[in-house]
Amino acid sequence: MAAEPGIVRPASTIMLLRKGEISPIEIFMMVRHYQIEFASGALVFPGGSVDPGDRTIIATPSLYAGVDGSDDETLAFRIAAIRETFEESGILLARERGSPDLIAASRATLIADTHREALCKNEISFARILEDNHLVLALDLLVPYAHWITPVGMPKRFDTWFFLAQAPPEQLGAHDGRESTDSIWLSAQDALDGGVSGRFTLPFPTTRNLIRLGKQPDVDAALAAARAMEVVTVMPIMTKVGDKRQLRIPAAAGYDGELFDV
């Protein structure tokens, strides 16, 4: 559903992390389809808008775990993050009901093969998939990392929470061929280098979060640092200095500065 001009839509994204063979941290990223209206052709983390079905799940606490005392908005962002990641990549952060362990990769693949396309076409609800497969969303694994709001005046605006999460073991993920045309595990530096070389198109928030994440030595350190930090909301403000356009963001957000050339 298209957003009305100026309306800010809630959205979520997950930066899925794993230890790579070469890099101590690899991130799962996707290339958006060039015909998609928002961020077409860009290299992004899986995610998307919060939808009414995510809020419906809130009314059934047996379908999620690990966020006692959270308000409905917090829950909706987290549920949307996991649903969107499943829709776009097939990676599912969930446990069998009554089990402390994440579902096996083979089980996640079977659920994705059976339900993913129907979910994307709105032929089945995410809540029904969870109920029928006796699953509990692992909301506790999502660590808040950043909160960005699209600047005023942009035709499409989003209020987006970025979460960090360690990827479930052996769940490799795969793009859907509709909203995304490629998917890849890579280091933050490889993604940034690809942005410089022109191999990738990187949105501004993606670039800043990759730079910040790239300073961490490994997955455990990245998650620990995220848990310890305060998330400062960022809504960039466009400024002009001569012929140069710059974006101003809060220095307290932890992105190594306030003014950035765009």
Contacts in CASP RR format, 6 or more apart in sequence:
PFRMAT RR
TARGET T0000
AUTHOR 0000-0000-0000
METHOD contacts of the structure
MODEL  1
MAAEPGIVRPASTIMLLRKGEISPIEIFMMVRHYQIEFASGALVFPGGSV
DPGDRTIIATPSLYAGVDGSDDETLAFRIAAIRETFEESGILLARERGSP
DLIAASRATLIADTHREALCKNEISFARILEDNHLVLALDLLVPYAHWIT
PVGMPKRFDTWFFLAQAPPEQLGAHDGRESTDSIWLSAQDALDGGVSGRF
TLPFPTTRNLIRLGKQPDVDAALAAARAMEVVTVMPIMTKVGDKRQLRIP
AAAGYDGELFDV
2 37 0 8 1.000
3 9 0 8 1.000
3 156 0 8 1.000
3 157 0 8 1.000
5 155 0 8 1.000
6 153 0 8 1.000
6 154 0 8 1.000
6 155 0 8 1.000
6 156 0 8 1.000
6 157 0 8 1.000
7 157 0 8 1.000
8 149 0 8 1.000
8 150 0 8 1.000
8 157 0 8 1.000
8 158 0 8 1.000
8 159 0 8 1.000
9 49 0 8 1.000
9 50 0 8 1.000
9 156 0 8 1.000
9 157 0 8 1.000
9 158 0 8 1.000
9 159 0 8 1.000
10 49 0 8 1.000
10 50 0 8 1.000
10 73 0 8 1.000
10 76 0 8 1.000
10 77 0 8 1.000
10 80 0 8 1.000
10 158 0 8 1.000
10 159 0 8 1.000
10 160 0 8 1.000
11 47 0 8 1.000
11 48 0 8 1.000
11 49 0 8 1.000
11 50 0 8 1.000
11 80 0 8 1.000
11 158 0 8 1.000
11 159 0 8 1.000
11 160 0 8 1.000
11 161 0 8 1.000
12 47 0 8 1.000
12 48 0 8 1.000
12 50 0 8 1.000
12 77 0 8 1.000
12 78 0 8 1.000
12 80 0 8 1.000
12 81 0 8 1.000
12 84 0 8 1.000
12 160 0 8 1.000
12 161 0 8 1.000
12 162 0 8 1.000
12 163 0 8 1.000
13 44 0 8 1.000
13 45 0 8 1.000
13 46 0 8 1.000
13 47 0 8 1.000
13 48 0 8 1.000
13 81 0 8 1.000
13 84 0 8 1.000
13 160 0 8 1.000
13 161 0 8 1.000
13 162 0 8 1.000
13 163 0 8 1.000
14 45 0 8 1.000
14 46 0 8 1.000
14 47 0 8 1.000
14 81 0 8 1.000
14 82 0 8 1.000
14 85 0 8 1.000
14 93 0 8 1.000
14 142 0 8 1.000
14 162 0 8 1.000
14 163 0 8 1.000
14 164 0 8 1.000
14 165 0 8 1.000
15 27 0 8 1.000
15 45 0 8 1.000
15 145 0 8 1.000
15 162 0 8 1.000
15 163 0 8 1.000
15 164 0 8 1.000
15 165 0 8 1.000
15 209 0 8 1.000
15 213 0 8 1.000
16 27 0 8 1.000
16 28 0 8 1.000
16 45 0 8 1.000
16 46 0 8 1.000
16 85 0 8 1.000
16 89 0 8 1.000
16 91 0 8 1.000
16 165 0 8 1.000
16 166 0 8 1.000
16 167 0 8 1.000
17 25 0 8 1.000
17 26 0 8 1.000
17 27 0 8 1.000
17 164 0 8 1.000
17 165 0 8 1.000
17 166 0 8 1.000
17 167 0 8 1.000
17 219 0 8 1.000
17 222 0 8 1.000
17 223 0 8 1.000
18 25 0 8 1.000
18 26 0 8 1.000
18 28 0 8 1.000
18 166 0 8 1.000
18 167 0 8 1.000
18 185 0 8 1.000
18 219 0 8 1.000
19 25 0 8 1.000
19 26 0 8 1.000
19 218 0 8 1.000
19 219 0 8 1.000
20 26 0 8 1.000
20 185 0 8 1.000
22 187 0 8 1.000
23 186 0 8 1.000
23 187 0 8 1.000
23 189 0 8 1.000
23 190 0 8 1.000
24 217 0 8 1.000
24 218 0 8 1.000
24 219 0 8 1.000
25 187 0 8 1.000
25 188 0 8 1.000
25 213 0 8 1.000
25 214 0 8 1.000
25 216 0 8 1.000
25 218 0 8 1.000
25 219 0 8 1.000
25 222 0 8 1.000
26 185 0 8 1.000
26 186 0 8 1.000
26 187 0 8 1.000
27 45 0 8 1.000
27 185 0 8 1.000
27 186 0 8 1.000
27 187 0 8 1.000
27 188 0 8 1.000
27 191 0 8 1.000
27 210 0 8 1.000
27 213 0 8 1.000
28 45 0 8 1.000
28 46 0 8 1.000
28 89 0 8 1.000
28 91 0 8 1.000
28 167 0 8 1.000
28 173 0 8 1.000
28 183 0 8 1.000
28 184 0 8 1.000
28 185 0 8 1.000
29 43 0 8 1.000
29 44 0 8 1.000
29 45 0 8 1.000
29 183 0 8 1.000
29 184 0 8 1.000
29 185 0 8 1.000
29 186 0 8 1.000
29 191 0 8 1.000
30 43 0 8 1.000
30 44 0 8 1.000
30 45 0 8 1.000
30 46 0 8 1.000
30 88 0 8 1.000
30 89 0 8 1.000
30 175 0 8 1.000
30 180 0 8 1.000
30 182 0 8 1.000
30 183 0 8 1.000
30 184 0 8 1.000
31 41 0 8 1.000
31 42 0 8 1.000
31 43 0 8 1.000
31 44 0 8 1.000
31 175 0 8 1.000
31 180 0 8 1.000
31 181 0 8 1.000
31 182 0 8 1.000
31 183 0 8 1.000
31 184 0 8 1.000
31 200 0 8 1.000
32 38 0 8 1.000
32 39 0 8 1.000
32 40 0 8 1.000
32 41 0 8 1.000
32 42 0 8 1.000
32 43 0 8 1.000
32 44 0 8 1.000
32 179 0 8 1.000
32 180 0 8 1.000
32 181 0 8 1.000
33 40 0 8 1.000
33 41 0 8 1.000
33 177 0 8 1.000
33 178 0 8 1.000
33 179 0 8 1.000
33 180 0 8 1.000
33 181 0 8 1.000
34 40 0 8 1.000
34 41 0 8 1.000
34 181 0 8 1.000
36 179 0 8 1.000
37 156 0 8 1.000
38 156 0 8 1.000
39 203 0 8 1.000
41 181 0 8 1.000
41 201 0 8 1.000
42 200 0 8 1.000
42 201 0 8 1.000
42 202 0 8 1.000
42 203 0 8 1.000
42 206 0 8 1.000
43 191 0 8 1.000
43 195 0 8 1.000
43 200 0 8 1.000
43 201 0 8 1.000
43 202 0 8 1.000
43 206 0 8 1.000
44 203 0 8 1.000
44 206 0 8 1.000
45 162 0 8 1.000
45 206 0 8 1.000
46 84 0 8 1.000
46 85 0 8 1.000
46 88 0 8 1.000
46 89 0 8 1.000
46 91 0 8 1.000
47 80 0 8 1.000
47 81 0 8 1.000
47 84 0 8 1.000
47 85 0 8 1.000
47 88 0 8 1.000
48 80 0 8 1.000
48 84 0 8 1.000
49 80 0 8 1.000
49 84 0 8 1.000
49 158 0 8 1.000
50 76 0 8 1.000
50 77 0 8 1.000
50 79 0 8 1.000
50 80 0 8 1.000
51 80 0 8 1.000
53 125 0 8 1.000
53 126 0 8 1.000
53 127 0 8 1.000
54 76 0 8 1.000
54 79 0 8 1.000
54 80 0 8 1.000
54 83 0 8 1.000
54 126 0 8 1.000
55 72 0 8 1.000
55 76 0 8 1.000
56 125 0 8 1.000
56 127 0 8 1.000
57 63 0 8 1.000
57 64 0 8 1.000
57 79 0 8 1.000
57 126 0 8 1.000
57 127 0 8 1.000
57 130 0 8 1.000
57 137 0 8 1.000
58 72 0 8 1.000
58 75 0 8 1.000
58 76 0 8 1.000
58 79 0 8 1.000
60 127 0 8 1.000
62 97 0 8 1.000
62 136 0 8 1.000
63 127 0 8 1.000
63 130 0 8 1.000
63 131 0 8 1.000
63 135 0 8 1.000
63 136 0 8 1.000
63 137 0 8 1.000
64 75 0 8 1.000
64 78 0 8 1.000
64 79 0 8 1.000
64 136 0 8 1.000
64 137 0 8 1.000
64 139 0 8 1.000
65 95 0 8 1.000
65 136 0 8 1.000
65 137 0 8 1.000
65 138 0 8 1.000
65 139 0 8 1.000
65 140 0 8 1.000
66 138 0 8 1.000
66 139 0 8 1.000
66 140 0 8 1.000
67 74 0 8 1.000
67 75 0 8 1.000
67 78 0 8 1.000
67 139 0 8 1.000
67 140 0 8 1.000
70 78 0 8 1.000
75 139 0 8 1.000
77 161 0 8 1.000
78 137 0 8 1.000
78 139 0 8 1.000
78 142 0 8 1.000
78 163 0 8 1.000
79 126 0 8 1.000
79 137 0 8 1.000
79 139 0 8 1.000
81 142 0 8 1.000
81 161 0 8 1.000
81 163 0 8 1.000
82 92 0 8 1.000
82 93 0 8 1.000
82 94 0 8 1.000
82 137 0 8 1.000
82 138 0 8 1.000
82 139 0 8 1.000
82 142 0 8 1.000
83 119 0 8 1.000
83 126 0 8 1.000
85 91 0 8 1.000
85 92 0 8 1.000
85 93 0 8 1.000
86 92 0 8 1.000
86 112 0 8 1.000
86 116 0 8 1.000
86 119 0 8 1.000
86 126 0 8 1.000
87 116 0 8 1.000
87 119 0 8 1.000
87 120 0 8 1.000
87 176 0 8 1.000
88 175 0 8 1.000
88 176 0 8 1.000
88 179 0 8 1.000
88 180 0 8 1.000
89 173 0 8 1.000
89 174 0 8 1.000
89 175 0 8 1.000
89 176 0 8 1.000
89 183 0 8 1.000
90 108 0 8 1.000
90 109 0 8 1.000
90 112 0 8 1.000
90 116 0 8 1.000
90 171 0 8 1.000
90 173 0 8 1.000
90 174 0 8 1.000
91 108 0 8 1.000
91 167 0 8 1.000
91 168 0 8 1.000
91 171 0 8 1.000
91 173 0 8 1.000
92 103 0 8 1.000
92 108 0 8 1.000
92 111 0 8 1.000
92 112 0 8 1.000
92 135 0 8 1.000
92 168 0 8 1.000
92 171 0 8 1.000
93 102 0 8 1.000
93 137 0 8 1.000
93 138 0 8 1.000
93 141 0 8 1.000
93 142 0 8 1.000
93 165 0 8 1.000
93 168 0 8 1.000
94 102 0 8 1.000
94 103 0 8 1.000
94 108 0 8 1.000
94 130 0 8 1.000
94 135 0 8 1.000
94 136 0 8 1.000
94 137 0 8 1.000
94 138 0 8 1.000
95 101 0 8 1.000
95 102 0 8 1.000
95 103 0 8 1.000
95 135 0 8 1.000
95 136 0 8 1.000
95 138 0 8 1.000
96 103 0 8 1.000
96 107 0 8 1.000
96 134 0 8 1.000
96 135 0 8 1.000
96 136 0 8 1.000
97 134 0 8 1.000
97 135 0 8 1.000
97 136 0 8 1.000
98 136 0 8 1.000
102 138 0 8 1.000
102 168 0 8 1.000
102 169 0 8 1.000
103 111 0 8 1.000
103 135 0 8 1.000
103 168 0 8 1.000
104 170 0 8 1.000
105 168 0 8 1.000
105 169 0 8 1.000
105 170 0 8 1.000
105 171 0 8 1.000
105 172 0 8 1.000
108 168 0 8 1.000
108 171 0 8 1.000
109 171 0 8 1.000
111 129 0 8 1.000
111 133 0 8 1.000
111 135 0 8 1.000
115 124 0 8 1.000
115 129 0 8 1.000
116 176 0 8 1.000
118 124 0 8 1.000
119 125 0 8 1.000
119 126 0 8 1.000
119 129 0 8 1.000
120 176 0 8 1.000
120 178 0 8 1.000
129 135 0 8 1.000
130 136 0 8 1.000
130 137 0 8 1.000
141 165 0 8 1.000
141 166 0 8 1.000
142 163 0 8 1.000
142 164 0 8 1.000
142 165 0 8 1.000
143 163 0 8 1.000
143 164 0 8 1.000
143 165 0 8 1.000
143 223 0 8 1.000
143 226 0 8 1.000
143 227 0 8 1.000
144 161 0 8 1.000
144 162 0 8 1.000
144 163 0 8 1.000
144 226 0 8 1.000
144 231 0 8 1.000
145 162 0 8 1.000
145 163 0 8 1.000
145 164 0 8 1.000
145 209 0 8 1.000
145 226 0 8 1.000
145 231 0 8 1.000
146 161 0 8 1.000
146 162 0 8 1.000
146 205 0 8 1.000
146 209 0 8 1.000
146 231 0 8 1.000
146 234 0 8 1.000
146 253 0 8 1.000
147 159 0 8 1.000
147 160 0 8 1.000
147 161 0 8 1.000
147 162 0 8 1.000
147 231 0 8 1.000
147 232 0 8 1.000
147 233 0 8 1.000
147 234 0 8 1.000
148 158 0 8 1.000
148 160 0 8 1.000
148 162 0 8 1.000
148 205 0 8 1.000
148 233 0 8 1.000
148 234 0 8 1.000
148 235 0 8 1.000
148 236 0 8 1.000
149 157 0 8 1.000
149 158 0 8 1.000
149 159 0 8 1.000
149 160 0 8 1.000
149 233 0 8 1.000
149 234 0 8 1.000
149 235 0 8 1.000
150 156 0 8 1.000
150 157 0 8 1.000
150 158 0 8 1.000
150 159 0 8 1.000
150 160 0 8 1.000
150 235 0 8 1.000
151 157 0 8 1.000
151 235 0 8 1.000
151 236 0 8 1.000
151 237 0 8 1.000
151 238 0 8 1.000
151 247 0 8 1.000
152 235 0 8 1.000
160 205 0 8 1.000
162 205 0 8 1.000
162 209 0 8 1.000
164 213 0 8 1.000
164 222 0 8 1.000
164 223 0 8 1.000
164 226 0 8 1.000
166 219 0 8 1.000
166 223 0 8 1.000
172 185 0 8 1.000
173 183 0 8 1.000
174 183 0 8 1.000
175 181 0 8 1.000
175 182 0 8 1.000
175 183 0 8 1.000
187 214 0 8 1.000
188 210 0 8 1.000
188 211 0 8 1.000
188 213 0 8 1.000
188 214 0 8 1.000
189 214 0 8 1.000
191 200 0 8 1.000
191 202 0 8 1.000
191 210 0 8 1.000
192 202 0 8 1.000
192 207 0 8 1.000
192 210 0 8 1.000
192 211 0 8 1.000
193 199 0 8 1.000
194 200 0 8 1.000
194 202 0 8 1.000
195 201 0 8 1.000
195 202 0 8 1.000
195 207 0 8 1.000
202 210 0 8 1.000
204 236 0 8 1.000
204 247 0 8 1.000
204 260 0 8 1.000
204 262 0 8 1.000
205 234 0 8 1.000
208 249 0 8 1.000
208 255 0 8 1.000
208 260 0 8 1.000
211 255 0 8 1.000
211 256 0 8 1.000
212 254 0 8 1.000
212 255 0 8 1.000
212 256 0 8 1.000
213 222 0 8 1.000
216 222 0 8 1.000
216 225 0 8 1.000
232 250 0 8 1.000
232 252 0 8 1.000
232 253 0 8 1.000
232 254 0 8 1.000
233 250 0 8 1.000
233 253 0 8 1.000
234 249 0 8 1.000
234 250 0 8 1.000
234 253 0 8 1.000
234 255 0 8 1.000
236 247 0 8 1.000
236 248 0 8 1.000
236 249 0 8 1.000
237 247 0 8 1.000
237 248 0 8 1.000
237 249 0 8 1.000
238 245 0 8 1.000
238 246 0 8 1.000
238 247 0 8 1.000
238 248 0 8 1.000
238 262 0 8 1.000
239 245 0 8 1.000
239 246 0 8 1.000
239 247 0 8 1.000
239 248 0 8 1.000
239 259 0 8 1.000
240 246 0 8 1.000
244 261 0 8 1.000
245 261 0 8 1.000
245 262 0 8 1.000
246 259 0 8 1.000
246 260 0 8 1.000
246 261 0 8 1.000
246 262 0 8 1.000
247 259 0 8 1.000
247 260 0 8 1.000
247 262 0 8 1.000
248 258 0 8 1.000
248 259 0 8 1.000
249 255 0 8 1.000
249 257 0 8 1.000
249 258 0 8 1.000
249 260 0 8 1.000
250 258 0 8 1.000
251 257 0 8 1.000
251 258 0 8 1.000
END
